[in-house]
Amino acid sequence: MKESPIARRCERAVVTAYRELRSRGVSDFDAFRACTTLYRIHHPESSVSEARYLVAEWIDHHVVRKATGPTQGCPCD
């Protein structure tokens, strides 16, 4: 298995989950909503708005633009 270039565990989990859900035919909105929930499991202190913002940023960065560089993201490892 190829090692992911994404450093943060929560970011990697969100992007992986989004890709997996979409590959199985889950709608964009439902996959996004599931990933927002996943992020909040990793970071229960996060507001729904903050979670939505970060998940959207990560999906745009890694999935839509296929960028490989780091994102601002959250401060965890």
KEZADO-674965 format. One record per atom (N, C-alpha, C): residue number from 0; atom name; x, y, z. Coordinates in Angstrom, 2 decimals. Layout:
BEGIN
+-----+----+---------+---------+---------+
|   i | at |       u |       v |       w |
+-----+----+---------+---------+---------+
| NUM | CA |       X |       Y |       Z |
...
+-----+----+---------+---------+---------+
END
This chain:
BEGIN
+-----+----+---------+---------+---------+
|   i | at |       u |       v |       w |
+-----+----+---------+---------+---------+
|   0 |  N |    0.84 |   -1.19 |    0.00 |
|   0 | CA |    0.00 |    0.00 |    0.00 |
|   0 |  C |    0.88 |    1.25 |    0.00 |
|   1 |  N |    0.54 |    2.20 |   -0.83 |
|   1 | CA |    1.29 |    3.44 |   -0.94 |
|   1 |  C |    1.05 |    4.32 |    0.28 |
|   2 |  N |    2.10 |    4.88 |    0.86 |
|   2 | CA |    1.99 |    5.76 |    2.02 |
|   2 |  C |    1.40 |    7.10 |    1.59 |
|   3 |  N |    0.44 |    7.58 |    2.37 |
|   3 | CA |   -0.21 |    8.85 |    2.05 |
|   3 |  C |    0.72 |   10.01 |    2.37 |
|   4 |  N |    0.76 |   11.04 |    1.51 |
|   4 | CA |    1.59 |   12.21 |    1.79 |
|   4 |  C |    0.94 |   13.15 |    2.81 |
|   5 |  N |   -0.27 |   12.85 |    3.26 |
|   5 | CA |   -0.98 |   13.72 |    4.20 |
|   5 |  C |   -0.46 |   13.42 |    5.61 |
|   6 |  N |    0.03 |   14.44 |    6.30 |
|   6 | CA |    0.68 |   14.26 |    7.59 |
|   6 |  C |   -0.31 |   14.09 |    8.75 |
|   7 |  N |   -1.36 |   14.88 |    8.79 |
|   7 | CA |   -2.30 |   14.82 |    9.92 |
|   7 |  C |   -3.21 |   13.61 |    9.81 |
|   8 |  N |   -3.33 |   12.86 |   10.91 |
|   8 | CA |   -4.19 |   11.68 |   10.89 |
|   8 |  C |   -5.64 |   12.04 |   10.58 |
|   9 |  N |   -6.16 |   13.12 |   11.18 |
|   9 | CA |   -7.56 |   13.46 |   10.95 |
|   9 |  C |   -7.78 |   13.89 |    9.50 |
|  10 |  N |   -6.84 |   14.62 |    8.94 |
|  10 | CA |   -6.95 |   15.05 |    7.54 |
|  10 |  C |   -6.90 |   13.84 |    6.61 |
|  11 |  N |   -5.97 |   12.94 |    6.88 |
|  11 | CA |   -5.85 |   11.72 |    6.07 |
|  11 |  C |   -7.12 |   10.88 |    6.17 |
|  12 |  N |   -7.67 |   10.76 |    7.39 |
|  12 | CA |   -8.90 |    9.98 |    7.59 |
|  12 |  C |  -10.07 |   10.59 |    6.82 |
|  13 |  N |  -10.19 |   11.90 |    6.86 |
|  13 | CA |  -11.28 |   12.59 |    6.17 |
|  13 |  C |  -11.16 |   12.41 |    4.66 |
|  14 |  N |   -9.99 |   12.64 |    4.12 |
|  14 | CA |   -9.80 |   12.54 |    2.66 |
|  14 |  C |   -9.99 |   11.10 |    2.19 |
|  15 |  N |   -9.47 |   10.15 |    2.95 |
|  15 | CA |   -9.63 |    8.74 |    2.60 |
|  15 |  C |  -11.10 |    8.35 |    2.63 |
|  16 |  N |  -11.80 |    8.75 |    3.68 |
|  16 | CA |  -13.22 |    8.42 |    3.80 |
|  16 |  C |  -14.01 |    9.04 |    2.66 |
|  17 |  N |  -13.72 |   10.29 |    2.32 |
|  17 | CA |  -14.44 |   10.96 |    1.23 |
|  17 |  C |  -14.24 |   10.20 |   -0.08 |
|  18 |  N |  -13.00 |    9.86 |   -0.38 |
|  18 | CA |  -12.71 |    9.14 |   -1.63 |
|  18 |  C |  -13.41 |    7.79 |   -1.66 |
|  19 |  N |  -13.36 |    7.07 |   -0.54 |
|  19 | CA |  -13.99 |    5.75 |   -0.47 |
|  19 |  C |  -15.50 |    5.85 |   -0.64 |
|  20 |  N |  -16.11 |    6.79 |    0.04 |
|  20 | CA |  -17.57 |    6.95 |   -0.07 |
|  20 |  C |  -17.97 |    7.30 |   -1.50 |
|  21 |  N |  -17.26 |    8.24 |   -2.10 |
|  21 | CA |  -17.59 |    8.65 |   -3.47 |
|  21 |  C |  -17.39 |    7.49 |   -4.45 |
|  22 |  N |  -16.35 |    6.68 |   -4.23 |
|  22 | CA |  -16.10 |    5.55 |   -5.13 |
|  22 |  C |  -17.19 |    4.49 |   -5.03 |
|  23 |  N |  -17.93 |    4.52 |   -3.94 |
|  23 | CA |  -19.02 |    3.56 |   -3.74 |
|  23 |  C |  -20.39 |    4.14 |   -4.09 |
|  24 |  N |  -20.38 |    5.31 |   -4.73 |
|  24 | CA |  -21.62 |    5.89 |   -5.22 |
|  24 |  C |  -22.36 |    6.80 |   -4.26 |
|  25 |  N |  -21.75 |    7.11 |   -3.12 |
|  25 | CA |  -22.38 |    8.04 |   -2.18 |
|  25 |  C |  -22.31 |    9.44 |   -2.78 |
|  26 |  N |  -23.39 |   10.19 |   -2.65 |
|  26 | CA |  -23.43 |   11.54 |   -3.22 |
|  26 |  C |  -22.39 |   12.44 |   -2.57 |
|  27 |  N |  -22.01 |   13.49 |   -3.27 |
|  27 | CA |  -21.03 |   14.44 |   -2.77 |
|  27 |  C |  -21.48 |   15.01 |   -1.42 |
|  28 |  N |  -22.73 |   15.43 |   -1.34 |
|  28 | CA |  -23.23 |   16.05 |   -0.11 |
|  28 |  C |  -23.21 |   15.06 |    1.06 |
|  29 |  N |  -23.66 |   13.84 |    0.83 |
|  29 | CA |  -23.68 |   12.84 |    1.90 |
|  29 |  C |  -22.27 |   12.46 |    2.33 |
|  30 |  N |  -21.35 |   12.36 |    1.39 |
|  30 | CA |  -19.96 |   12.06 |    1.73 |
|  30 |  C |  -19.35 |   13.21 |    2.52 |
|  31 |  N |  -19.64 |   14.42 |    2.11 |
|  31 | CA |  -19.15 |   15.61 |    2.83 |
|  31 |  C |  -19.70 |   15.63 |    4.26 |
|  32 |  N |  -20.98 |   15.36 |    4.40 |
|  32 | CA |  -21.60 |   15.35 |    5.73 |
|  32 |  C |  -20.98 |   14.26 |    6.61 |
|  33 |  N |  -20.76 |   13.09 |    6.06 |
|  33 | CA |  -20.14 |   12.00 |    6.82 |
|  33 |  C |  -18.72 |   12.38 |    7.25 |
|  34 |  N |  -18.00 |   13.03 |    6.37 |
|  34 | CA |  -16.63 |   13.42 |    6.69 |
|  34 |  C |  -16.57 |   14.53 |    7.72 |
|  35 |  N |  -17.56 |   15.40 |    7.70 |
|  35 | CA |  -17.65 |   16.43 |    8.74 |
|  35 |  C |  -17.87 |   15.77 |   10.10 |
|  36 |  N |  -18.72 |   14.77 |   10.14 |
|  36 | CA |  -18.95 |   14.01 |   11.38 |
|  36 |  C |  -17.67 |   13.31 |   11.81 |
|  37 |  N |  -16.98 |   12.71 |   10.87 |
|  37 | CA |  -15.72 |   12.03 |   11.17 |
|  37 |  C |  -14.71 |   13.00 |   11.77 |
|  38 |  N |  -14.59 |   14.17 |   11.19 |
|  38 | CA |  -13.67 |   15.17 |   11.73 |
|  38 |  C |  -14.04 |   15.51 |   13.17 |
|  39 |  N |  -15.32 |   15.67 |   13.43 |
|  39 | CA |  -15.75 |   16.04 |   14.78 |
|  39 |  C |  -15.55 |   14.90 |   15.78 |
|  40 |  N |  -15.46 |   13.67 |   15.31 |
|  40 | CA |  -15.10 |   12.56 |   16.20 |
|  40 |  C |  -13.64 |   12.72 |   16.63 |
|  41 |  N |  -12.78 |   13.11 |   15.69 |
|  41 | CA |  -11.38 |   13.36 |   16.01 |
|  41 |  C |  -11.22 |   14.62 |   16.86 |
|  42 |  N |  -12.08 |   15.60 |   16.61 |
|  42 | CA |  -11.99 |   16.91 |   17.28 |
|  42 |  C |  -13.36 |   17.34 |   17.80 |
|  43 |  N |  -13.81 |   16.76 |   18.91 |
|  43 | CA |  -15.14 |   17.11 |   19.44 |
|  43 |  C |  -15.24 |   18.56 |   19.89 |
|  44 |  N |  -14.11 |   19.20 |   20.11 |
|  44 | CA |  -14.12 |   20.60 |   20.51 |
|  44 |  C |  -14.43 |   21.54 |   19.34 |
|  45 |  N |  -14.40 |   21.02 |   18.15 |
|  45 | CA |  -14.62 |   21.82 |   16.94 |
|  45 |  C |  -16.11 |   22.11 |   16.75 |
|  46 |  N |  -16.40 |   23.32 |   16.31 |
|  46 | CA |  -17.78 |   23.66 |   15.95 |
|  46 |  C |  -18.12 |   23.00 |   14.62 |
|  47 |  N |  -19.40 |   22.90 |   14.34 |
|  47 | CA |  -19.83 |   22.35 |   13.05 |
|  47 |  C |  -19.30 |   23.23 |   11.92 |
|  48 |  N |  -19.34 |   24.54 |   12.10 |
|  48 | CA |  -18.85 |   25.46 |   11.06 |
|  48 |  C |  -17.37 |   25.26 |   10.79 |
|  49 |  N |  -16.58 |   25.14 |   11.85 |
|  49 | CA |  -15.14 |   24.92 |   11.67 |
|  49 |  C |  -14.89 |   23.59 |   10.98 |
|  50 |  N |  -15.60 |   22.55 |   11.38 |
|  50 | CA |  -15.43 |   21.24 |   10.76 |
|  50 |  C |  -15.78 |   21.30 |    9.28 |
|  51 |  N |  -16.88 |   21.93 |    8.95 |
|  51 | CA |  -17.27 |   22.06 |    7.54 |
|  51 |  C |  -16.22 |   22.80 |    6.73 |
|  52 |  N |  -15.69 |   23.86 |    7.29 |
|  52 | CA |  -14.68 |   24.65 |    6.60 |
|  52 |  C |  -13.44 |   23.81 |    6.31 |
|  53 |  N |  -12.93 |   23.12 |    7.35 |
|  53 | CA |  -11.72 |   22.31 |    7.16 |
|  53 |  C |  -11.94 |   21.15 |    6.20 |
|  54 |  N |  -13.05 |   20.46 |    6.35 |
|  54 | CA |  -13.34 |   19.34 |    5.46 |
|  54 |  C |  -13.44 |   19.83 |    4.01 |
|  55 |  N |  -14.12 |   20.93 |    3.80 |
|  55 | CA |  -14.22 |   21.50 |    2.45 |
|  55 |  C |  -12.85 |   21.87 |    1.91 |
|  56 |  N |  -12.01 |   22.47 |    2.75 |
|  56 | CA |  -10.66 |   22.85 |    2.34 |
|  56 |  C |   -9.85 |   21.62 |    1.94 |
|  57 |  N |   -9.92 |   20.57 |    2.75 |
|  57 | CA |   -9.15 |   19.36 |    2.47 |
|  57 |  C |   -9.64 |   18.65 |    1.22 |
|  58 |  N |  -10.95 |   18.56 |    1.04 |
|  58 | CA |  -11.49 |   17.91 |   -0.15 |
|  58 |  C |  -11.09 |   18.70 |   -1.40 |
|  59 |  N |  -11.21 |   20.01 |   -1.33 |
|  59 | CA |  -10.83 |   20.85 |   -2.47 |
|  59 |  C |   -9.34 |   20.67 |   -2.77 |
|  60 |  N |   -8.52 |   20.70 |   -1.74 |
|  60 | CA |   -7.07 |   20.63 |   -1.92 |
|  60 |  C |   -6.62 |   19.27 |   -2.47 |
|  61 |  N |   -7.05 |   18.20 |   -1.79 |
|  61 | CA |   -6.53 |   16.87 |   -2.13 |
|  61 |  C |   -7.31 |   16.14 |   -3.22 |
|  62 |  N |   -8.62 |   16.36 |   -3.29 |
|  62 | CA |   -9.44 |   15.60 |   -4.24 |
|  62 |  C |   -9.72 |   16.42 |   -5.51 |
|  63 |  N |  -10.18 |   17.64 |   -5.35 |
|  63 | CA |  -10.54 |   18.44 |   -6.51 |
|  63 |  C |   -9.30 |   18.92 |   -7.26 |
|  64 |  N |   -8.39 |   19.59 |   -6.55 |
|  64 | CA |   -7.19 |   20.14 |   -7.19 |
|  64 |  C |   -6.05 |   19.14 |   -7.27 |
|  65 |  N |   -6.16 |   18.01 |   -6.53 |
|  65 | CA |   -5.12 |   16.98 |   -6.50 |
|  65 |  C |   -3.75 |   17.54 |   -6.12 |
|  66 |  N |   -3.77 |   18.54 |   -5.23 |
|  66 | CA |   -2.52 |   19.14 |   -4.75 |
|  66 |  C |   -1.86 |   18.20 |   -3.75 |
|  67 |  N |   -0.54 |   18.26 |   -3.67 |
|  67 | CA |    0.19 |   17.37 |   -2.77 |
|  67 |  C |    0.81 |   18.11 |   -1.61 |
|  68 |  N |    0.86 |   19.42 |   -1.65 |
|  68 | CA |    1.48 |   20.19 |   -0.58 |
|  68 |  C |    0.59 |   20.21 |    0.65 |
|  69 |  N |    1.11 |   20.76 |    1.74 |
|  69 | CA |    0.35 |   20.80 |    2.99 |
|  69 |  C |   -0.78 |   21.83 |    2.93 |
|  70 |  N |   -1.75 |   21.62 |    3.79 |
|  70 | CA |   -2.84 |   22.59 |    3.95 |
|  70 |  C |   -2.67 |   23.25 |    5.31 |
|  71 |  N |   -3.38 |   24.37 |    5.53 |
|  71 | CA |   -3.31 |   25.00 |    6.85 |
|  71 |  C |   -3.92 |   24.06 |    7.88 |
|  72 |  N |   -5.12 |   23.60 |    7.62 |
|  72 | CA |   -5.75 |   22.59 |    8.45 |
|  72 |  C |   -5.79 |   22.87 |    9.93 |
|  73 |  N |   -5.80 |   21.80 |   10.69 |
|  73 | CA |   -5.88 |   21.88 |   12.14 |
|  73 |  C |   -4.48 |   21.69 |   12.74 |
|  74 |  N |   -4.31 |   22.02 |   14.00 |
|  74 | CA |   -2.98 |   21.97 |   14.61 |
|  74 |  C |   -2.53 |   20.59 |   15.11 |
|  75 |  N |   -3.28 |   19.54 |   14.85 |
|  75 | CA |   -2.90 |   18.23 |   15.39 |
|  75 |  C |   -1.90 |   17.53 |   14.47 |
|  76 |  N |   -1.41 |   16.39 |   14.94 |
|  76 | CA |   -0.48 |   15.58 |   14.14 |
|  76 |  C |   -1.19 |   14.46 |   13.43 |
+-----+----+---------+---------+---------+
END
